């Protein structure tokens, strides 16, 4: 069971540093569940989910520029996106940014899907496609001559009934971003062995390794009862290694949990144990910085050992 892996990790974890990010230009709002930091013309940027503490499913995504150590400032001239939980990838020389769009009626969530934006102008990316209904955490990776990898993440009653877990992850390839649509994503072939009964999760950031494998930084989750009997959701940072040739999962490990990050508030009680992964950025010393939303209120970063050791090195960083 995954929770046993988590317990073993908690007993033997190695975290070299642990801190929070600070965001300027958004007074009165939380910033969390961000993209990884990425480079553009000598500057470092990050997209972040911006939301009031007392509100939910009423998010915007802003662009932030790094202006100091663990300090980011809103870029006021950038487009504002009506999505949540952004991520980025460089695909065929374009920056591709995705996030979840939520449809609400009378304060009830009716559906949600992933919207995708692309372009060269960081200040104004253009919407170009949407994924299937009720599917978050669709991720893309440029695999060069082998195409563009697409990871799906169905989570619904039909998925649980068929596979036993609360979500699954699928993988397929396309030749161009113009081929990305809801049908292509929904038909992605399932990766076996990723989740057990009662578990869910998905990919957050994908990295092409020099071995041909894909290193995945993702999240894995489960429910459990708190000490007073209240239900809690555990969101953990995990690393997977995937072989796109054989469609096989080669490795999985826990790389971070909420206890690895500095203490802080939770949006609601059942996000107290929530570390929603952003991704990793390599360091000059060979270790990496792991970024993660924490408690649905803040963004944290911890320094850890390289999680794909033995399976290859990351070929490219996210630089446009």
Secondary structure, DSSP 8 states (H G I E B T S, - for coil): -HHHHHHHHHHH---SEEEE-EEES-TT-EEES----EEETTEEEEEEEEE-TT--S--EEEEEEEEETTEEEE-TTS--BS-EEEEEEEETTEEEEEEEEEEEETTEEEEEEEEEEEES-TT--EEEEE--TT----EEEE-GGG-EEEEE---SHHHHHHHSSS---EEEEESSGGG-SHHHHHT-EE-TTS--TT-EEEEEEEEEBTTS-EEEEEEEEEEEE-TTS-EEEEEEEEEEEEETTTTEEEEEEEEE-GGGS-----SSGGGTTBEEEEEEEE-TTS-EEEEEEETTTEEEEEEE--TTTTS--B---SB-
